[in-house]
Amino acid sequence: MHSCLANSLTDLSATDVARLRLVSMLAILVGGLVSGYLANNRLRLPEHLAKKTMTTVLVCFNWPIALLVIWPMQLDSQIIWLPIVGIILMLVITALSITVFSFLKLDQRSRLTLILAGSLSNMGYTGGAFVCYALFGTTGLAMANIYPVFWISTVYLIFFPLLKIQELRTKDSDTKFRFGQILDLRFLVLPAVIAAVVLNLTGVKSPAFIAKFHIIDILVYIASCLSFFAIGLQVKLSRLKNYINLYFPLAVIKFILTPAVALLIIWLLALTGQNLTGPVQKVIIVLAATPSAVLMVTMSNVFDLDGPLASALWTVTMATFAIIVVPVLFFVFT
């Protein structure tokens, strides 16, 4: 049966594979959230299982995904601007998020959660990549997978150590971060990213069976299902109203300021003579209008920030994206 399934997958066209991925991710998104919600509200599974589940995702799945995605990448002179713009945009929006949310009267854990929600965006199959495929076909889907490469590296090289320092100081204000603490198993993506870059630059080919048996897809599906299940554990409809005053400023950052900054970056590049092609520009604009990332919820739970707030922010921004932003994008680009 396994052989038949593998042969069936290898016989699929690129378009069919893309469609299968998108349908599968939508099913996992809905199924994971509903399962987690029911597990907590009907079966009474405790919310603290969300942290254990998301830690498992970090330790067991995120690092091989990072390794296998970055390793075989090929970039040309135009495509290289996708990850460059992605990382510039993230750093600018992070600075804006820190500025905006510093004016709100919140405890440190909630403020950091909001900053992560503003800084990190859902650019995967359940967010920006889905829309890029629907609007621009498989080319758009491929570009959407290239865009966050430097973004992911920065999250694990900078955000994770900073959150580790915050976690340590929460337990003991006099504790100082030591480089040796980066050996924390939650940081396994760091050596994985470094290894992927080295393998890529030295010309070592990724094993053929990884593509043949769709290993990356399998890992992404399992990790996504666990992450959505963990989010579902913390989603309580009655709790959503507790954060109403936070949804608007976050929505402004995610769906107004971020696209505006993306357009500004494209304009500045044009002034310097670097005119990006139409498809590259369109993918950047779509990915700049995406909701808060699932990784934001994972990080909030794993590093003892405000997990329930993170789940609420993800749920509301994702709903806003699906109901309002996606129709607007379709109107603009069709």
Buried (B, 14 or more C-beta within 10 A) or exposed (E): EEEEEBEEBEEEEEEEBBBBBBEBBEEBBEBBBBBBBEBBBEEEBEBEBBBEBBBBBBBBBBBBBBBBBBBBBEEEEBBBBBBBBBBBBBBBBBEBBBEBBEEEEBEEBBBBBBBBBBBBBBBBBBBBBBBBBBBBBBEBBBBBBBBBBBBBBBBBBEBBBEBBBBBBBBEEEEEEBEEEBBEBEBBBBBBBBBBBBEBBEEEEEBEEEBBEBBBBBEBBBBBBBBBBBBBBBBBBEEBBEEBEEBBEBBBBBBBEBBBEBBBEBBEEBEEEEEEBEEBBBBBBBBBBBBBBBBBBBBBBBBBBBBBBBBBBBBBBBBEBBBEEBBEEBEEEBE
